[in-house]
Amino acid sequence: MGPITTRSVLRATARGFESMDDTVVTEAPLEIRLGDVPIAVVMRTPGDDRHLITGFALTEGILLDPAELAETKALPDPNRWELVLAEGVVVDPEQFRRNLYASSSCGVCGKASIDAVRIAASPLHPGPLVEGATLLDLPGRMGEAQHAFHRTGGLHAAAAFTPDGKLLDIAEDVGRHNAVDKLVGRLAGDRWPIGDLVMAVSGRVGYEIAQKAAVAGIPVVAGISAASSLAAELGEELGLTIVGFVRPGDGFVVYSHPERIVGAVQVPVG
């Protein structure tokens, strides 16, 4: 099962309805097990499942370090995977079992508890400094690298940039939080915490995006849409810089910790 599916559709045009083949993003369930215990079912775009599962385990606080994971093992059913813990690592699966599946649009739906996230997400260190002009360039650079989106128009993206705007990696998925988990899973293979990077996301910055960035140690998150109240509160609490409405030619909004944005000052209102 690949990330893109072809199906027959009817397209309305000025000439009437036309039958055509269209490419659509694939959405399918993925069950994640800890030993023999299913702890979550996420709706995702197939492909890069190994990194998705690794990132999920880290950003949800199931594991505190990539070294605690021996391997991610594909089961005979391609939509079922198992987290195999490193020798000596013990995790109670019941602590993390989700009461409901996590849809492709909801990161914390059905999560048994968000307390583990606050424990796993240590306050972030100061830095890096990011130019406002660099932030405004990120949506365009991310968009150019969204190859599956260009074919389907139906995927979100999360991209990692250096503070000066160099694209390091990008992940796409039908779910915003899945794209973040795929990205974190890739980057965690090289360093943990991930450290002084900027993560750009293709939609709003909700709580689940903020918490995943904080757990991964990514200090700056920039979205092309708004941030939620919970995301802003978590950002303030944990030292995370959250920027929303990043749109070239229009500017951006800083919701928390503006000190990482060069030239950002707080101006009294009224």
N, C-alpha and C positions, 0 to 999 in steps of 0.2 A: 504494500500500500504506500503510494507516494504522496507528497504534499499537494499535488495538483491533480484534479480529476476533470475529465471531459464529459459533458452531458449535453443532451439536446434541449434547447430552449426556444421560446418564442420571443422575438424582439419586435416591439412596436416602433414603427417608423412613420414618416409622412406618407409612405406608400401603403401603409397597413401593416399587418403582422407578417413576419418572415421567420421561417424555421431555420435554425442555425446551430452549429456546435459551439459551445462556449467552454472556457476553462474556468473552473471554480476551485476554491481552496478546499482541501479535504479536512473534515473535522471528525474525529473518532475518539472513543474513550481509551484511556490508558490507566490500568490498575497498577498501583505501586504497593508492593508488599515489603514488610519487614519480617524476615523469616517466613513463617507460614501465615502471617496475619496481614490481611489487606488494611492499609492505613489511609488510602486515598484513591479516588478515581478522578482524574482530571480530563477534561475535554481539550484535546490538543490537535495540532497539525502534525501528522506522522513525519518522521524524519528527525534526526538528531535527538532521539529519545534518550540516549545515554547521558548526554549533557543536561537535558531537561530534568531527568531524575536526580542527577547529582546536584544541580542547582536547587531543585525543590528541597532536597534533604537538608541542604545548608541554609537556605534562606528561611525555611520554616522552623529552624532551630532543632531539627531532629538530630543533626550532627553538628558539632561545634568546630570541626576542622576536617578538611578533605582526607587527612591521614587516618581518620576513624573509619573510612570506607575502604573495604578490601576490593570490592568490585560491584558493578551493576550487572545483574545477570538476566538475560532475556529468557523467558520461559517458553515452552512450546507454542503457546498462544502469543503471537507477536504484540498483542495489546496488554500483556501482563509482564511486569518486570519485578525483580527482587533486589532489594538492598542487602548486600552481604557485608556485615561489619568486620572490621579488622580484629585480629585476635586480641582478646582481653577487653574489648569494647562491649558494654552492655547498655541497651536502650529498651525501656518498657514501651512496647508498641501501643498499648492502650492509652498512653499519655497523649499520643498524637493521632489517634484514629479520628477521622472526620465523620461526623454524624450524617452528612450529606455529601454528594459528589460536588466537586468544584467545577462550575460551568466555565466556558471559555471567556466569559466576561466578568467573572467574580473571583477574586483571589482568596478571600478569607471565608467565603460561604461554607458553613458546616464545620469550620475548624473548631475542635473541641475547646481550645484555649489559646488566647494570644499572649499569655504570660511568658511562654517560652521565648517568644520573639524579643521581648524586652530584656530578658536575661541574656540571650545570645548576642544582642546588638549593644556592644559597648560604646560609650561616647566616643565620637570621632575626634581625631587630632586636627589641629588647625591646618589650613592650607588645603588645596593649592589655590593660587590666585588665578582668576580667569577674566580675560578681557570681555567686555560686553559685545564687542564686534565679533569675537570668536563664538560666543553663544548664538548670535544671530545667524552665523554660517552653518550651524549644526543641522537644522532641519533639511536644508538643501543637500548637504553632504550625505546625510542618512538616506534621504529619498533616492539619491542616485544609486545607492547600494542595495535598495530593496528590489531585487530582481524578481522574486516571486510575486510581490505586490504589483509590479508592472504587468504581469501576465494575468492576474486575477482581480486586482482591486480589493482583495478581501483579507489582507493580513496586516497585523501590527508588527512593529519592529522595536528593538532595543539595541542601541549601539554604544560602544565604548570609545571615548576619545581621550587623547592626552590633553592637558590643560591648554596647549596651544592649538588644538583643533585637529590633530592628526587622527584619522580613523584607524582604530586597532582591530575591531571585530564588530560584527553585526549578526543578530539572530532575528528570524521572522516566525510568527505563529499567529493562528487565529485568535489567541488570547494574549492580552497585554502582559499579564503576569507570567505566562508561559515563555514569552519572548525574553523576559528578564531572566527567568530561570535558566533558559538555554545559554544565554550570554554569560551568566555567572558560572555555570557549569564548565564552560570552555575556559574562562579566565582563571578559574580556581586551580586548574592543572599546572599553572605556572607560579602562582603566588597566592598566599592567604594570610591576612585579609588582602583584598585586591588592591586597596590603597588609592593613591591620589590620581584618580581619573574622573572624567565627567561622563555620566550616563544620560543619553538622550532617548526619549521614548516618543512614540508616534501618536499618543493620545493624551488623556488627562493623567494627572499624577494623583492616584488614589492612595489610601492607606497601605494597600498591599504592595504597591510599587515602592513607597517610601521605606516600609519595613524591610523589604528584600535588599534594597540598596544599603540600608544601615547595617544589617547583619553582614553583608559582604564587605563592609568597610569602604564603600564608594561614597565620597563626601558631597558630591554635587549631582543633582538630578534635574534635568531640563526637559519639559514637556511642551508640546505645541498647543496644548489646551490647558484648562484650569487645573488647579490643585484643590483637593477637598480639605475640609476643616481638620479632619483627623490626620491627614498627611502633614499639614502645616504644623499641627500641635506636636506630632511625633518628631518632625524635623527640628523644631525648636528645642524639644527635650533632649534629643540625642546629638545635637550639633550638626545636623544635616542641612545643607543649603538646597532649598527647593525653589525652582524657577518655573513659571508657567507662562502660557501665551507667548512662547518664543516664536516670533514671526518677523522675518526680514522686512525691513522698511517700516515696521510698526513698533518694535521694541519688545519688552518682556516685563513680567511681574515677578518680584522676589518675595516669597512668602516667609522664608526663615533664613537666618544667618547670612545677611548680605555682605558680611566682611570678606567673603571669598571672591566677590565680584569687584573688580578694579573700578574705583570711582563711585561705588554705590554708597550713598549717604541717606540717612533718614531725615526727611524734611517734615517738620510739624505741619499738620493740616489745620487750616482755618486762620 
